[in-house]
Amino acid sequence: MLPRLPRLPRLPRLPRLPRVPIGSPLQLLLLACSFALAAYAGVRLLADDWFGVALWFVGVALLHDLVLLPLYAVADRASVRGLGAIRRREWVPYVRVPAALSGLLLLVWFPLISGRVERRYRLGTGLPADVFLARWLLITAVLFGGSALLLVLRLRRLRLRRAAKHRPPAVH
């Protein structure tokens, strides 16, 4: 049997410094690059018509906060209540996520989807602008179809799990 070593005295604990979540060097580099790209885009965007761009940003912020936010909050609440009435509140994300993504795409591409800037787009790019509505509808259908497929797979997995739980044990 080996002899026991004497215990060393404990050092006093240093106060713990707060951790600053700054991320890895790669994250910091990507963040700096994204800020540089945004600054470049801002300078290029504001070079021609800075007042029009600023007016557009203020108008879009007001439109979102005063009209669109209450509108999609009411639509979301209606879907939650509707699915809650049939006792299926867990289905809400399968409606909410594709609707939010489709709405975001509509907001970003609205001028082209609505056809309001078709002539300007054609002159600037040489490409037809009449395909954006059909593509947005197709993307929306794919989003909702994929969400429905995920819901069906989840329900099937739950049904199989419940069936395995209620199955009598196998006799060996």
Secondary structure, DSSP 8 states (H G I E B T S, - for coil): ------------------------HHHHHHHHHHHHHHHHHHHHHHHHHHHHHHHHHHHHHHHIIIIIHHHHHHHHHHHHHHHHHTT-GGGHHHHHHHHHHHHHHHHHHHHHHHTTTHHHHHHHHSS-STTHHHHHHHHHHHHHHHHHHHHHHHHHHHHHHHHHHHS-----
